[in-house]
Amino acid sequence: MNEFWEAKVKLQWAELGSSYDVVIIGGGGHGLATAYNLAVNHGITNVAVIEKDYIGGGNSGRNTTVIRSNYGKPEPVRFYQRSLDLYRELEAETERWVMHDERGLWWLAHTEAGRRQERSRAAINQAFGADTTFVEPEEIGRLIPGINLDADGEFPITGASFHAGGATARHDRVNWAFAEGAMRAGVTIVQGVKVTGLTLDGDRVVGVQTDKGDVAAGTVVGAVGGHATTIASMANVRLPIRTHPLQAFVTNHYEQTWDAIVASNDLGFYVSQTARGEMLGGSHIDPQPSYSRRSDHHFINEIARRIVALFPFMGNLRVLRQWTGICDMSPDYTPIMGYTSAPGFLITTGWGTWGFKAIPAGGEAMAQLIANDETPELIAPFSIERFANDRTLADRGSSGTH
Ligand SMILES: Cc1cc2nc3c(=O)[nH]c(=O)nc-3n(C[C@H](O)[C@H](O)[C@H](O)COP(=O)(O)OP(=O)(O)OC[C@H]3O[C@@H](n4cnc5c(N)ncnc54)[C@H](O)[C@@H]3O)c2cc1C
């Protein structure tokens, strides 16, 4: 048996202890990637990840798996490009097959203003390291199978940006690649344990309270997706986050290979094909803030009309499954990472509808911050202080869904 399989066989669930150097609340992609990087790259292994449900049971196992770096501002383009590059290496690095598939992403424009926006997206992407070019409608018609370029006259396509690095990866495999890698390196991961409070010594956070007992910690990281404000409020930290549901669906198998990822900001949807051949789609967040994970008919009705106008072949497919996650939306559509006003308490949040693609770079940067007690340059623009300092990074046009 080789070293890898021996390590796999030895993989065991540990009991939650009473004291750790670092406690990470939340076993989603960001919490797990932070733990993985702490252990593997910095030798910090006295780490616990505490998950109330199951690994990847939050948004990291509910997303539509799109990975891209075609953002509209220099700071996010650089950050997401780093993540995109790390995704390319993830299988080799973790020795797990994460079904990474780089097939390019189309971002469609339907108006003259949209066309200008996609031209400027391509220019800014190229300037800051992402591979995006502007494409005219004739070429779009040639390269995207089954597209109806004039969308029955209602939403004619006026151009697109093509982001060559756009990719997908299987979400639960990504979560487990980080979880197993972290456990192999000595991190404790517990499922079914809920953090119910934070232990304070003055302003400082010195531990967590759980439904299975108290745990002391040198550093506590809140990586809880849509529950970010609840956890932060336990440290008397107020976050500019609202939690909104986001829905998605898959259809039955479509017999042809459809090797594209297509998004339209104007029509508010995006679609790709899964490895099983299902068509996978998503749209905007539900406008009403809520913690509800219920899916509804209104969503399917709306999105189906828009998708079928552009891709008539989808009118012959049937929706098989529909689901919902709850997204931690920041006001500027950009993450919030790093220190908070409570010493000992760090956050990685504001991942909203776009944080799956950020998991490798987010985990890498949070671990660097904790290990070196210094904010890495790559994530310095994402500090919570940007709101007080009037340095927000409004990037709505690039968030895909809003
Ligand atoms: C339908 C949908 C489609 C999406 N599509 C994309 C996409 O295509 N591309 C993209 O980049 N992003 C996408 N996203 C966004 C992306 O999934 C998230 O931004 C990302 O997964 C966030 O990861 P996380 O680790 O911060 O949070 P999560 O994965 O939500 O993990 C947080 C974890 O914290 C746990 N937790 C909460 N409270 C407690 C507590 N008190 N104690 C212990 N544990 C707790 C939760 O159970 C959860 O498992 C999508 C999201 C949804 C919902």
The ligand as an ORCA input file, in Angstrom:
! r2SCAN-3c Opt
* xyz 0 1
  C     -27.563     28.213     -5.022
  C     -26.177     28.771     -4.882
  C     -25.361     28.869     -6.004
  C     -24.058     29.364     -5.872
  N     -23.249     29.353     -6.980
  C     -21.950     29.734     -6.869
  C     -21.070     29.600     -7.972
  O     -21.457     29.105     -9.038
  N     -19.789     30.021     -7.823
  C     -19.342     30.568     -6.653
  O     -18.178     30.961     -6.593
  N     -20.160     30.661     -5.561
  C     -21.428     30.249     -5.635
  N     -22.270     30.314     -4.550
  C     -21.752     30.882     -3.289
  C     -20.891     29.896     -2.540
  O     -21.516     28.635     -2.453
  C     -20.610     30.420     -1.104
  O     -20.193     31.759     -1.156
  C     -19.527     29.620     -0.405
  O     -19.802     28.244     -0.491
  C     -19.422     30.058      1.049
  O     -18.600     29.159      1.750
  P     -18.490     29.286      3.337
  O     -17.537     28.255      3.784
  O     -18.204     30.727      3.681
  O     -19.972     29.036      3.872
  P     -20.830     27.687      3.979
  O     -20.447     26.706      2.948
  O     -22.256     28.102      4.039
  O     -20.368     27.072      5.355
  C     -20.709     27.635      6.590
  C     -20.919     26.491      7.560
  O     -21.068     27.031      8.875
  C     -21.943     26.181      9.586
  N     -22.444     26.908     10.755
  C     -23.272     27.985     10.780
  N     -23.535     28.350     12.045
  C     -22.836     27.510     12.851
  C     -22.705     27.364     14.267
  N     -23.354     28.185     15.108
  N     -21.906     26.382     14.748
  C     -21.249     25.534     13.906
  N     -21.360     25.614     12.564
  C     -22.132     26.590     12.030
  C     -23.013     25.842      8.548
  O     -23.731     24.678      8.892
  C     -22.181     25.695      7.278
  O     -21.846     24.343      7.001
  C     -23.580     29.831     -4.619
  C     -24.412     29.749     -3.495
  C     -25.674     29.198     -3.614
  C     -26.534     29.094     -2.393
*
